[in-house]
Amino acid sequence: MCRTEQLEDGEWIEDSDQTMQLKANFIISAFGSGLYESDVKEAMAGVKLNRWGLPEVDSTSMQSVSNPKVFVGGDLAGLAETTVESVNDGKSAAWYMHCYLQGIPYDSPVELPKFHCPIDDVDLSVEVCGIKFENPFGLASAPPTTSSAMIRRAFQQGWGFVVTKTFGLDKICSAVQNQDFTLIEDYVTGLKALLYLRSLGLGGWTGQSPPTSKHQKGKPVQTLYDVNGKVLAHFGPYNKKREELLHGIRLKSSVLDDIPNCPLQKKEVNGYATVPRIKDVLGEALPRIGTYKNLDNTKQVVALIDDDMCINCGKCYMACADSGYQAIEFDPETHIPQVTDDCTGCTLCLSVCPIIDCISMVPKTIPHVIKRGIRYEVHPVKPLDAVCQ
C-alpha cells in the first residue's frame, strides 16, 4: 500500500516512494462516493462546493449552506468516515427535512412522525349504555386496574376501558409494563386492518392471512429431488445441485408465463362498500361459540413440515426433543427434519418455527396411540373405528 499525505492546500496525494506491506487473511474491497459525473455536477450548479469539490453543508442539519432544499450526508458531505456515521447522517437529515417541510424550528425536540395510512383512520369506537369508548379492548378487574396510577397507564397505552372492583388509592403494581405496550397496539391495528380490508372487496375472506406461497428466505422455490429421490436441501453442495437443475428449468421456461393471482387481488365486494364499524359486525362470532361436549375428541392432527420452505435451523427438532415427544428426526447430512408417527399434535414445533406456514397441522390418518407406561392407550381416528375394533 502507498502512503497518502495531505498537502497544505488540502489535496490528498499518494506517495509511491513510501510503501507498506501487511499480511492479511482476507481483503475486503470498499469504495466511497464522489461527484465525478458532469451531468450530476450541472444539476447541482446552485449548490456551493468547497475546495475539495464537495457540497458545503451544515454539520448538524446536513443542509446545504447555499440551497436550503438540498440535504447531503455520508461521503458527499465530507463529514462521515464510516458506514455507521453515514447512516447517522441520513437519520439526522430526515429529521431536519421534516422540520424544513413542516416549518418546525430546528431546535425542537426530535420526534419523527409515525407512518400513516388509511387503516389508521378506521373508527373502532363503540358505545355501551350511552358511554362511548375509543376501542372495544379493555382490562378486566385484576392487579392492573386496582389503582389510579395503573389505570392511567393503561389508558395512555391505548386500552379503551377498564373494569375495577377492589380499588386502592396507594396501591402500586407493575402488571402493566412499558414494554408490553405492543399488546394493545397489535389488537387495535389488527382490528382496524380487518375492517379496512373488508371494504376493498375480498370475497370470501375471513380475516385470516392468505396461505403463504413456498419460499426460501423470501424467494419462491420448487421441490427438487436428487437421483435417489431425496429432497434437495438449500445449503452447501445440495444448493449447488439445485442451481444446476433450476438453470435447466429456466432455459425451457418463459418469463411471460402466467403468475397465479394473489387472493388479495380479487375485486369482489365482501358486503361492505365502505369501511364497516364495530356495530356492523357485532354477533358474527356467535355461530362459532358452542359447548365443550360438542367437540370431537377423536379428531387428531399431526405436524407436517414443508421441505422446500424449511431453512434447516433445527428449532423444531430441538423443541420436540427437549419439551415434546421426540417425534422429529433430523437428518445429520441434509438437515431436513422428518415427523414420525409419535407426533401427538401439540403444535410446539409450529410455535417455534421462524418461517410462517412452513409447518402445518394436518389430520392424523393412523390410530392415535398414547404411550404412557407399559400399556398403550389406542384412540380411534374416527368414531366408527371404535365400533369396528
N, C-alpha and C positions, 0 to 999 in steps of 0.2 A: 504494500500500500504506500502511496505517496503522501507525504506530509502536506497539509494545507495551511496556508498562512493568510492573514488579513492585512491588506495594505493600509496606509494612512487614510486613503480616500474611502475606505470601507469595502473595497473589492476583494473577493477571495480568489486565491490562486493556488495551483498545485505545484510544488517544488519537486521535480523528478529526480533531483540530486539527493533528496532526503527520503529514503525508503525504509520501510519496516516490515518484517515478516512475523506472522503469528500462526501458530499451529492450532487448527480447529477441527472438530469432528463434523460439524455441519456449517454450511454457509447459506444464509437466507438473504436473498436479494430484495432490497426495498427501494422505493422511489418516492420522490416528493412531487409537488405540483408547482408550476410557474406560469407566468404569462409569456408564452412564446408565439402563439398563433397571431398573425397580423389582423385577422378579422375580429378576434376577441379584443385585441388592443383598441381597434377602431370603435367597437361597441362600447368600450369604457373610456371614450375620449373625454367625457365630462368628469371623470374621476381623477383626482390628483394623485400622481405617483411619486414615490420617494426616489432617492438616488440609486436604489437597487432595483428600480422598476416594479416595485410592489405598491399596492394602494395604501395611502396613509389613512389609518383608522384609529378610532379611539380605543385604547387598550381595555376599557371597561365595558363599553356597549358594543364593540366590534362594528361601529357605524363609521362610514366614510366621513372624513372631516370636510370634504368638498361637496358631496352629494348625499343628503340625508336619506335618500331612498335606497342606498346601497349598503349592505352589511357584508363584511368579509371576515373569514376566520381561517384557522389552520395555517398551512404553509404560505398561502397567498397573503395573509395578514403580516407575516414575518414575526409573529409573536410566539407561536407554538412550535416546540421542537419534537414533541412525541405525539403518538396517536391519541393518548388519553387527554392531552392538553387540547388537541384539535376537537375532540368530542365535546369537551367542556366549552370551547369557543362557540360551537353550534348551539349548545344549551343556553349559553348566555345571550347569544344573538337572538334566539327565539323569543326570549322574554322582552328584550328591548324592541324587537319588531312589533310585538303585541302592544307595547307602550306607544310606539310611534303611530300605529294604525288607529288605536283607540283614544289617543290624546291623553294618555296617563302619564303623570310626572315620572321621570326616570328614577327618582329616589323613592318611589313607592315600594312597599314590601312585595317581594317576589311571590306571585301566586298565579301560575298559569291556569287558564280555564280548562275545564274538562271537555272531552269530546261530546258533541251534542248531535242527536239525530231525531227523526220523528218519533221513535219509540219513547224518548224521554218526555214527549208531550202527551202521552196516553194518560187519561184520568182514571186513577184507581180509587177515588173517594167512594165511600159508602155511607149510608145514613141509617141509623138504628134508633128508633124511638125519638126521632126528631134531632138526634145528635149526629153531626157529620164528622167522619173520621177520614184522615188523609189516605189511608190504605186499609185493607182488611186484615192486616197482620198485627197481632198483639201478643203481650206476655200474660200468662196466667198467674194466678196467685202463687207466689213462690219467693225465695230469697231475693230475686232481682226487683221485686215490687213491694218490699217491706219498708222502704224509706224514701223520703222525698228526693234525696240525692241520687239514688239508684233509678228512680222513675224519671228524673230529669235527664239522666244519661241515656236512658232507653229512648226517650223522645228525640234527643239530639242525634242518636244514631239512626233514627228513621222508623222506629216502631209506631204503628198507628194508634194504639191504645194499650192500657194495662188494666188488669183486674187485680184488686188487692183486698185482702180481708184483715189479716193481722198487720198493724202499721205501727212503726216505732219512729219517733222523731229523731232519736240519736243513734239509730241502728246503722252500722257500717257493714257493707257487704261487697264482695268482689266478684259476684256472679256475672256481672255484665262487664266484660273486659274490653279494653280499647281494641285489642287485636281481633275481636270477634265481630267487628262492625260489618264484615262482608256477608254475614249470615242474612241480615235483613235486606242488605243491598241486593243479594242474589235473589231473594224472594220477590222483591219489588221489580227488579229488572226482568226476571224471568216471566212474571205475570204480564208485565207491560208488553214484552215481546210476543207472548202468546196471543194477546188480544189484538196487537197491531197486525200480526201476520194473518189473522183471520180475515182482515179486511182486504188482503192482497189477492184473494181468490185462490185458496189452496183447497181444492175439492177433496173431501175425504181425510184431510189431515187432522190428527187427533192431538196435536201439540207435542208429540214426541219427535226427537231428531230423526231425520231420514236415515236409512241404512248407509253405513259408511262403505264406499267402494274400496276394493282391495288396493292397498298401497304399501309401500315400504319407505318410511321416512318422508311421507308426503307425495311420493311419486307412484303412479299406477304400476302394478306388477302383474305378471302372468305366472300361472303354475307351470313349472318346468321340471322335467324328470331326467335323471341320468340313465345310462344304458341298463342299469339294474332295476329301473323303475322307482328309485327313491327320489323324493322331492329334493331339489337343489336348494341349498341354503343361500344366504345373502352375504357371505364373507369369504375371504381367502380364495382358495382355488375353486370353490363352488361358485363364487360370484364371477370369476373369470370364465368359467364354463357357461354360466348364464348369459354373459355378454356375447359370447360366440354364437349361442343359439338365437338370442334376440336379434343379433345383426342379420342372420339369415332370414328371420321372420320379417324384419323391416325391409329387406330388399324385395320381398314378394308382396308387401302391403302397399297401400296408397294412403297418402296423407289426407286425402279427401273422403276417406271412409266416414260413414255416419257415426256420430258420437251420441250414445243414449242420453236423452234429456234428463236433467235432474228433476226430482219430484217437485222442487220448489219453483220450477219454471212453468208449471201448468197454470193457465189463466182461467181457472174455474172458481166462481164465487162460492164461498163457504156459508152463504146465508146472510152475510153482513156487507152492505155496500160501504159502510163507514166503520170506524173502529168501535167495537161494542164496549159497553161499560159493564161494571160488575153486576148491576141489576139485570142485565140482558142474559147473563149466563148462570144466574142462580138456579140451583137444583139440577144441573146437568149431571152431577156425580151420584145423585140418589139411586138410579137404577143399578149402580155398581156396588151399592152397600148391601151386605147380607149378614147372616149369622155364621158362626164358625162351623156349625153342623152341616151347612150346605157345601162345605169344601170337600173335595175328593182327595183323601189322603193317599189313594193308590197312584195318583199321578206323580211320577218321579222324573226329575231331569238330571242330566249329566253335562259336564263341560265338554265343549268341542273347540279345539284350537285350530285357527286358520294358519297353515304353514307359511303361506305367502306373506301375510301381514305380520307374522311373528318376527321380532328383531333379535331373538335368541338371547334375551337378557337373563333368563333363568329365574325370574322372580316368582313365577307360578310354581315352578318345581320346588324352590326353597320354602315358599309359604305352605305348600301342601305337605312337604316333608316335616316341617317344624310344628305346624299347627293344624294340619288336616289329617287325611287318612292315607298318606303316602301313595296316592293314586296317580301320580305323574312320574313318568320315566323320562330321563334326559339323556339323549344320545351324546356320548363323550366326543364324537368326531364332528357330527353336523350341528350339534347343539339344538336339535329340533325336539321339543317336548312332545310326549305322547301320553294321552289319558288312558288309564287302564280300567278294567271292569270294577275296580274297588271304589270308583268315584261315587260319592253319596249326594252330589249336587249342592254342596254347602256354599258355593259361589265365592269361596275365599280367593281362588286363583283369578276370577274375573275382577275382584275388587282391587287386586294389586297390579294387574296388567296395565302398563302405561299406554297401550295402544287401544283406542276405542274400537269395539266390535271385533277385535282380534279373537277374543274368547266369547263364545255364546253358549247359552244353556238350551239344550235340545231334549226332547222326550227320550226317556230311557226305554230301550227295546228288549232288555233282558230282565228277569226277576230281580227285584231289589233285595239283596242279601245284607243283613246287618250282622257284622262279625263281632260279636261280643262274647268272650268266653269260649267254652268248648262247643256248646250247642248253638248253631247259627239260626237266626230267625229269617225265614224267607217270606217276603211280601210280594203278592202278585202285582204285575204291571197294570192289569185291567181287572175290574170287579169280577168278570166271568171266570178269570183264571183261578180264583179261589174255589169256585164251584167244581171246576174240572180236576183240581188236584186230589 
